[in-house]
Amino acid sequence: MKKILFDLSACQPLGHIKFHGGGIYGYIVFEKIINIAPEKIVAYWDSSCFMDAHIKDLISSKNIECKDAKFCTFKQAIDDDNIGLIYSPLYREEYKVAFNTNIPFFITVHGLRKLEMNRDPQEIYYANSLVQKIKCLIKKTPLYRLLYNHFFTTYKNLLEAPNVNIITVSQHSMNSLQFFYPNITTNKINVFYSPSTTYKDYEKTTPFSNDKYYLIVSGDRWLKNSFRAMQALDILFSQDKSVDGYAIVTGLPKNNSLIRRLRNRDRFVIKDYVNKDQLESLLKGAYALIYPSLNEGFGYPPLEAMKYGTPVISSPFASITEVCGDAVLYANPYSPAEIAMRILDLNEKKEYEKYSRSAIDRYNFILKKQNSDLQEMVSLLLNRLS
């Protein structure tokens, strides 16, 4: 019987990050497949590296066949005669050995961020080491064009490989692939929304606090544009425009340089890493989520806030308008002043209640599509296997 080789090693840690977006996505897809057809999957992962405990338990309880990356290369894994299809939730360089084989290879491309959005004047503000600062400076020189060309060629080789099929997570990402690679036929690309990451019992989440606070997430990532959100609040705190409360910023080291650029530091609570439970608590208790991201392939954070009825102020970039529709307030992400104006909008009770209600409605609408698309995606893989 032919089986799917599922590269779970792509879900394992990236550097010091145990859980990352592509990895969580992969875990959800993996669990869906083994709940439908556990006998048709082979898991490829590294037993010497961290693996989500729930996934390890599923592998054990379902008696999933495994190939250990500690002792077996990816090339050796795909050379097994029982492998009839390969799937990975992320692209990795070692996959080149599988291009031009007779085995169908499905890879999820979450977006072309490195081609769409590769620099920002404020990026250097986030640099906390000399190496990071040097990387930012290189982006301002002609040398960076070489790196851009490398990214472009990497994706081109992936898309042109005859046995490779792409799964992507939004219509925006589909359009991006077509824009940068107009000669690629659309039948190689399948669009399925990113699956829901919501806890089944999320309604039971306890709010972090009854105090009024604005939430900003992914504070150390320039692409998430957290500093301009912080600047917007800092302006309002200084002007005292009836904006009470404080701000909580997650994912930001306490010795960071960003907080030193603010005038009202005492009204910003800085939290470094927060786990999933802590983040859910923060999202539920927040007065609003401010998320002026510069690029998204799909965009989980707004949805994660919206399910609690927490209003969202976001950028209108990339996939965000597609996912969030008219249920959030949009602001120019490059303008702290405009972000501040949208914050003032939420001072109006009717406006606040309007966006709180529409957030929940939009979340439920997108959730149905996420669940339907996940089922269709898994069915596609299993049907191609047979």
Number of C-alpha atoms within 10 A of each C-alpha: 10 16 22 24 26 24 25 24 23 20 24 23 16 11 6 6 8 15 17 13 13 19 22 18 19 26 18 16 20 24 15 16 22 18 11 13 13 19 17 21 23 24 20 24 23 20 15 9 12 14 18 15 9 11 15 12 11 16 19 12 9 13 12 17 16 19 21 16 20 12 10 13 13 20 13 11 21 20 12 12 10 15 20 21 23 23 23 26 27 20 19 11 8 10 14 14 11 19 18 14 14 12 18 22 24 23 23 23 21 24 23 20 17 13 15 14 13 15 15 15 10 15 20 16 16 21 20 15 8 9 10 14 15 12 14 21 13 13 16 13 9 9 10 16 13 10 13 15 11 12 15 16 12 15 17 15 13 19 22 17 15 16 18 24 20 21 23 24 23 25 19 22 23 22 14 19 22 15 11 15 15 11 10 15 11 13 8 15 21 19 17 21 24 26 23 18 14 13 12 7 7 14 10 9 17 15 17 16 12 9 12 15 22 25 26 27 23 19 26 23 16 21 20 21 27 26 25 23 31 26 22 20 27 23 17 19 18 11 10 10 11 10 16 14 13 20 26 19 23 21 16 22 17 12 11 16 14 20 21 10 14 17 13 17 14 10 17 20 15 20 15 14 14 14 8 11 13 14 20 22 17 26 30 24 24 28 24 25 28 31 26 29 24 24 23 22 23 22 22 17 17 23 25 20 25 28 24 22 27 26 30 32 25 25 25 21 18 24 21 26 18 15 22 24 15 13 22 25 21 21 23 16 23 18 15 20 19 15 28 21 15 19 23 14 15 21 14 11 9 11 13 18 15 16 22 22 17 21 27 19 16 20 21 15 13 18 20 12 16 19 15 14 18 20 17 13 19 17 14 12 18 18 9 12 18 11
